[in-house]
């Protein structure tokens, strides 16, 4: 004689599968609408000063110091998220994936990117000439 199925177990499996299907549909919608948990800012300390019209390329940002102003830009392209390269000779930032170009101020010069690069907070240390970048 075959064992009888417990209706309660069958109902629990059905509820679980419906929950999983609902979650699989709703999660991408929530992400698309922008409901995300804000991440904790990272603080990066650079111990040395940049000379003249200097720059520093980090894994996540590019820091510029022209003697009057200090700023840091994200290295993530606003088009599809590729890592941006800095061309010192041409003084521009370029995405190797789709050739979006940005000024050293982060302004879009050539698409397909439509948004400017995010600007990060930079604090210049007075004593040793280093920098603190908050991402």
Secondary structure, DSSP 4 states (H G I P E B T S, - for coil): -PPPPPHHHHHHHHHHHHHHHHHHHHHHHHHHHT--PPPPPPEEEE-SPPPSSEEEE-SSEEEEE-SS-EEEEESB-TTT-PBEEEETTTTEEEETTT--EEETT--EEESS--SPPPEEEEEE-SSS--EEEE-
